[in-house]
Amino acid sequence: MFKDLDPLLHSQLRLSVISLLVGVKEAEFSFLKEKTGATAGNLSVQITKLSDAGYIEVTKSFRDNYPLTTCKITAKGLEAFELYVENLKSYLKPGN
Amino acid sequence: MENEKALTENESLAVISKMIKTAQQNFKDDSFYYIFWGWMVFIAAITNYVLLITQTNNPTLPWAILMPLGGIISGIYSYKHERNQKVTTYTEEIMKYVIIAFLASLLTVLVMMPKLGVATYPMVLLIYAIWLFVSGGAMKFMPLVVGGIINWVAAVVCFYVNYELQLLIISLAVLTGYIIPGHMLKIRYQKQQNGK
């Protein structure tokens, strides 16, 4: 049976961000930008969407007088990611 | 990358696997500490040995100069480099605790030197062995794991030999446990950077 894929995660950039954050404790905005190859504006919008959904926690601070944005995945985000992967499996199983 | 590009299931899987791999491959260049401390201990042990056999005054002076100097230099290096780190992995988080345990144990042994006597250097090598074995395992870097095993063996040998010989064994142990694996680690990091 096909299961609905979480629309919040079923987008290339948001899925990339969540996948990067799954493997690390926390990452800076510049790291996510470098690894995803996204523009700062687009990444910022997608991070806000993930943060609003409670999937990631965004911390804003300063380093050397420059704003510093740090992101980390939340328990809710991890659960959503695991569910997404589980649902994805049902699409990929042979015979479906 | 497109804002809302529609993904197929296979593309989703490809994105997940690529990004997880990217995050995991983000090795930090830690080789400085292994190479730097390897050479500091190597030079201190060798000069201590030379001063001992030439019966010079204050043969342990190299340790008293080089170790605090090393602490200051690596402190400055760490402040300059670590604060600009863009990502923190779970491994690094655990290694922070391991390095605190390592430094605390090393300090305890060095403070207890008057009580430990000739057992001091074997104890130091045991602590080196734990550090090398654990950090090598965490970074999945075999030369450090092997270096840890060599330091364990060196520690056992050191328990049976005199102070002069212990100094030579220490210099060999840091050469094989820190200096050589440190340079190999640097090469691995450079390869990773070039492969991007």
Boltz contact constraints between the chains, C-beta under 6 A:
constraints:
  - contact:
      token1: [A, 10]
      token2: [B, 7]
      max_distance: 6.0
  - contact:
      token1: [A, 11]
      token2: [B, 4]
      max_distance: 6.0
  - contact:
      token1: [A, 12]
      token2: [B, 1]
      max_distance: 6.0
  - contact:
      token1: [A, 12]
      token2: [B, 5]
      max_distance: 6.0
  - contact:
      token1: [A, 12]
      token2: [B, 7]
      max_distance: 6.0
  - contact:
      token1: [A, 12]
      token2: [B, 15]
      max_distance: 6.0
  - contact:
      token1: [A, 13]
      token2: [B, 1]
      max_distance: 6.0
  - contact:
      token1: [A, 15]
      token2: [B, 15]
      max_distance: 6.0
  - contact:
      token1: [A, 16]
      token2: [B, 15]
      max_distance: 6.0
  - contact:
      token1: [A, 16]
      token2: [B, 19]
      max_distance: 6.0
  - contact:
      token1: [A, 19]
      token2: [B, 16]
      max_distance: 6.0
  - contact:
      token1: [A, 19]
      token2: [B, 19]
      max_distance: 6.0
  - contact:
      token1: [A, 19]
      token2: [B, 20]
      max_distance: 6.0
  - contact:
      token1: [A, 20]
      token2: [B, 19]
      max_distance: 6.0
  - contact:
      token1: [A, 20]
      token2: [B, 23]
      max_distance: 6.0
  - contact:
      token1: [A, 23]
      token2: [B, 20]
      max_distance: 6.0
  - contact:
      token1: [A, 23]
      token2: [B, 23]
      max_distance: 6.0
  - contact:
      token1: [A, 23]
      token2: [B, 24]
      max_distance: 6.0
  - contact:
      token1: [A, 24]
      token2: [B, 23]
      max_distance: 6.0
  - contact:
      token1: [A, 24]
      token2: [B, 87]
      max_distance: 6.0
  - contact:
      token1: [A, 24]
      token2: [B, 89]
      max_distance: 6.0
  - contact:
      token1: [A, 25]
      token2: [B, 88]
      max_distance: 6.0
  - contact:
      token1: [A, 25]
      token2: [B, 90]
      max_distance: 6.0
  - contact:
      token1: [A, 25]
      token2: [B, 93]
      max_distance: 6.0
  - contact:
      token1: [A, 26]
      token2: [B, 88]
      max_distance: 6.0
  - contact:
      token1: [A, 27]
      token2: [B, 87]
      max_distance: 6.0
  - contact:
      token1: [A, 28]
      token2: [B, 86]
      max_distance: 6.0
  - contact:
      token1: [A, 30]
      token2: [B, 86]
      max_distance: 6.0
  - contact:
      token1: [A, 31]
      token2: [B, 86]
      max_distance: 6.0
  - contact:
      token1: [A, 31]
      token2: [B, 87]
      max_distance: 6.0
  - contact:
      token1: [A, 35]
      token2: [B, 22]
      max_distance: 6.0
  - contact:
      token1: [A, 36]
      token2: [B, 1]
      max_distance: 6.0
  - contact:
      token1: [A, 37]
      token2: [B, 1]
      max_distance: 6.0
  - contact:
      token1: [A, 38]
      token2: [B, 1]
      max_distance: 6.0
  - contact:
      token1: [A, 42]
      token2: [B, 3]
      max_distance: 6.0
  - contact:
      token1: [A, 88]
      token2: [B, 9]
      max_distance: 6.0
  - contact:
      token1: [A, 88]
      token2: [B, 12]
      max_distance: 6.0
  - contact:
      token1: [A, 91]
      token2: [B, 9]
      max_distance: 6.0
  - contact:
      token1: [A, 92]
      token2: [B, 9]
      max_distance: 6.0
